[in-house]
């Protein structure tokens, strides 16, 4: 009986760039771990077909901005393979509420009534979590299974192969990835995490307007942040 494999949905450009990763031992182990956990009846998020959504909705040759999150939401139905994003019919999580508040203060945009950030992804904003899966009600549960090897490689590939990207690093975890990025080629913007636990330290960072100023200077179409 053939061994089951993890469903990997990627846009063609990403597939070419990351192909060798899928043949490495760490990724094979990661895949088998996820499939075994599923066979045990564990609830894992997002659903398998959405794990690589960020790479499907934001093609390799269209990436302009990277927003780095930590791991997916761990409640049923929330995680959709895009950092900070939830489907339209879900309550907006606290961190995303604060992102929208900052967006309103920064660019005077209307605060969205939903938390689906697909519109950002489709404009070239790679909404990347460092860990692409999580176990039900268990935040950080998949931080040591190999995902960070994979997503660190993604960040390095972007840094090495592209010019003029904007990396938005919010919170200490995201900031810890700054060393993977060539700051001579790319704009790195750092701020506190938008979580309410940061007690408002995120506010006033103006990362959305700063991103668009940078893109405009490079002759790149700005992001319409209104979802």
C-alpha positions as CSV (number, residue, x, y, z in Angstrom):
1,X,0.0,0.0,0.0
2,X,1.5,3.4,-1.0
3,X,2.5,5.7,1.8
4,X,0.2,8.7,2.2
5,X,1.7,12.1,1.5
6,X,0.9,15.6,2.8
7,X,-1.2,17.7,0.3
8,X,1.1,20.5,-0.9
9,X,-0.7,23.2,-2.9
10,X,1.7,25.8,-4.2
11,X,1.7,28.3,-7.0
12,X,4.2,27.2,-9.7
13,X,6.9,29.8,-8.9
14,X,7.0,28.8,-5.3
15,X,7.0,25.1,-6.2
16,X,10.1,25.7,-8.3
17,X,11.9,27.8,-5.6
18,X,11.0,25.4,-2.7
19,X,11.0,22.0,-4.5
20,X,14.2,20.8,-3.0
21,X,12.9,21.4,0.5
22,X,10.1,18.8,0.1
23,X,12.7,16.1,-0.6
24,X,14.8,16.8,2.6
25,X,14.6,14.5,5.6
26,X,13.2,17.1,8.0
27,X,10.3,17.8,5.7
28,X,9.5,14.1,5.1
29,X,9.5,13.7,8.9
30,X,7.3,16.8,9.4
31,X,4.8,15.4,6.8
32,X,4.7,12.0,8.4
33,X,4.2,13.5,11.9
34,X,1.2,15.5,10.7
35,X,-0.3,12.5,8.9
36,X,0.2,10.3,11.9
37,X,-1.3,12.8,14.3
38,X,-4.3,13.0,12.0
39,X,-4.6,9.2,11.9
40,X,-4.6,9.3,15.7
41,X,-7.7,11.5,15.6
42,X,-6.0,14.8,16.5
43,X,-7.6,18.0,15.3
44,X,-5.0,20.0,13.4
45,X,-5.4,23.5,12.0
46,X,-5.8,24.7,9.3
47,X,-7.3,22.0,7.3
48,X,-4.8,20.2,5.1
49,X,-5.8,21.9,1.8
50,X,-5.2,25.3,3.5
51,X,-1.8,24.8,5.0
52,X,0.0,26.4,2.1
53,X,-2.6,29.0,1.3
54,X,-0.1,31.9,1.6
55,X,1.9,30.4,-1.2
56,X,-1.1,29.8,-3.3
57,X,-2.7,33.3,-3.0
58,X,0.6,35.3,-3.2
59,X,2.6,34.0,-6.2
60,X,6.4,34.1,-5.9
61,X,6.8,36.7,-8.6
62,X,4.2,39.0,-7.0
63,X,5.5,39.2,-3.4
64,X,6.0,42.8,-2.3
65,X,5.5,42.6,1.5
66,X,5.9,39.9,4.1
67,X,3.9,40.0,7.4
68,X,5.3,37.3,9.7
69,X,3.1,35.7,12.3
70,X,3.9,32.9,14.7
71,X,1.5,30.0,14.4
72,X,-2.1,29.5,13.2
73,X,-5.2,30.1,15.3
74,X,-6.0,27.0,17.4
75,X,-9.8,27.2,17.5
76,X,-12.0,25.3,15.0
77,X,-12.4,27.0,11.6
78,X,-10.4,30.1,12.4
79,X,-7.1,29.3,10.7
80,X,-7.0,29.8,6.9
81,X,-3.3,29.5,6.1
82,X,-2.7,33.3,6.2
83,X,-1.1,35.0,9.2
84,X,-3.5,37.0,11.4
85,X,-6.4,36.3,9.0
86,X,-9.8,34.6,9.8
87,X,-12.7,33.7,7.5
88,X,-15.3,36.4,6.9
89,X,-18.0,34.8,9.2
90,X,-15.6,34.7,12.2
91,X,-15.3,37.2,15.0
92,X,-12.2,39.4,14.5
93,X,-9.4,38.3,16.9
94,X,-8.0,40.9,19.3
95,X,-4.6,41.2,17.6
96,X,-6.2,41.8,14.2
97,X,-8.6,44.3,15.8
98,X,-5.5,46.3,16.9
99,X,-4.0,46.0,13.4
100,X,-7.2,47.5,12.0
101,X,-7.1,50.3,14.6
102,X,-3.5,51.1,13.6
103,X,-4.5,51.0,9.9
104,X,-7.4,53.5,10.7
105,X,-5.1,55.9,12.5
106,X,-2.3,55.5,10.0
107,X,-4.2,55.8,6.7
108,X,-7.7,56.9,7.9
109,X,-9.2,53.8,6.4
110,X,-12.5,52.4,7.6
111,X,-12.2,49.6,10.2
112,X,-13.2,46.4,8.4
113,X,-16.2,44.4,9.6
114,X,-14.5,41.1,8.9
115,X,-11.0,39.6,9.4
116,X,-10.4,38.0,6.0
117,X,-7.1,39.3,4.6
118,X,-7.3,37.5,1.3
119,X,-7.4,40.9,-0.5
120,X,-4.0,41.7,0.9
121,X,-2.5,38.3,-0.1
122,X,-3.8,38.8,-3.7
123,X,-1.9,42.1,-3.9
124,X,1.4,40.7,-3.0
125,X,1.4,40.6,0.8
126,X,2.7,37.3,1.9
127,X,0.9,36.4,5.2
128,X,3.4,33.9,6.5
129,X,3.3,32.1,9.8
130,X,6.5,30.6,11.1
131,X,4.7,27.4,11.9
132,X,2.1,26.4,9.4
133,X,0.1,24.0,11.6
134,X,-1.1,23.8,15.2
135,X,-3.0,21.3,17.3
136,X,-6.5,22.1,18.6
137,X,-6.5,24.4,21.6
138,X,-2.7,24.1,21.9
139,X,-0.8,27.2,20.8
140,X,2.8,26.6,19.8
141,X,2.3,22.8,19.7
142,X,4.1,22.4,16.4
143,X,7.0,24.8,17.0
144,X,9.5,22.0,17.1
145,X,8.5,19.7,14.3
146,X,10.4,21.3,11.5
147,X,8.2,24.1,10.2
148,X,10.7,26.8,11.2
149,X,13.4,25.2,9.1
150,X,11.0,25.5,6.2
151,X,9.8,29.0,6.8
152,X,13.3,30.3,7.7
153,X,14.3,29.0,4.2
154,X,11.3,30.8,2.7
155,X,12.5,34.1,4.3
156,X,16.1,33.5,3.2
157,X,15.0,32.7,-0.4
158,X,13.0,35.9,-0.6
159,X,15.9,37.9,0.8
160,X,18.5,36.4,-1.5
161,X,16.5,36.2,-4.7
162,X,14.4,39.5,-4.6
163,X,15.1,43.2,-4.2
164,X,13.0,45.9,-2.5
165,X,10.7,43.8,-0.3
166,X,9.1,45.1,2.9
167,X,9.3,42.8,5.9
168,X,6.9,43.7,8.8
169,X,8.1,42.1,12.0
170,X,5.7,42.5,14.9
171,X,6.7,41.3,18.4
172,X,9.9,39.6,19.7
173,X,9.4,36.3,17.9
174,X,9.1,38.0,14.5
175,X,11.9,40.4,15.2
176,X,14.1,37.3,15.9
177,X,13.9,36.5,12.2
178,X,15.5,39.9,11.1
179,X,18.9,38.3,10.9
180,X,17.7,36.1,7.9
181,X,17.0,39.3,5.9
182,X,19.5,41.4,4.0
183,X,18.8,44.9,5.2
184,X,20.8,46.4,2.4
185,X,18.3,45.1,-0.1
186,X,15.0,45.2,1.8
187,X,13.1,47.4,4.2
188,X,12.7,45.8,7.6
189,X,10.0,47.5,9.8
190,X,9.8,46.3,13.5
191,X,7.2,47.0,16.1
192,X,5.7,45.6,19.2
193,X,3.1,42.8,18.7
194,X,-0.4,44.0,18.0
195,X,-1.7,41.7,20.8
196,X,-3.5,43.5,23.6
197,X,-0.9,42.0,25.9
198,X,1.6,44.5,24.5
199,X,-0.5,47.3,26.1
200,X,-0.8,49.5,23.0
201,X,3.0,49.6,22.3
202,X,2.1,48.6,18.7
203,X,0.1,51.7,18.0
204,X,1.8,54.6,16.1
205,X,4.2,52.4,14.2
206,X,2.7,53.6,10.9
207,X,3.9,50.5,9.1
208,X,1.2,50.6,6.4
209,X,2.0,54.1,5.2
210,X,5.7,53.5,5.5
211,X,5.3,50.4,3.3
212,X,3.5,52.3,0.6
213,X,6.0,55.2,0.6
214,X,8.8,52.7,0.1
215,X,6.9,50.8,-2.7
216,X,6.1,54.1,-4.4
217,X,9.7,55.2,-4.3
218,X,10.7,51.9,-5.9
219,X,8.1,52.4,-8.7
220,X,6.0,49.5,-7.3
221,X,2.2,49.6,-7.1
222,X,1.2,50.4,-3.5
223,X,-1.0,48.1,-1.4
224,X,-4.7,49.0,-1.0
225,X,-5.0,48.1,2.7
226,X,-8.8,48.4,2.8
227,X,-10.2,44.9,3.0
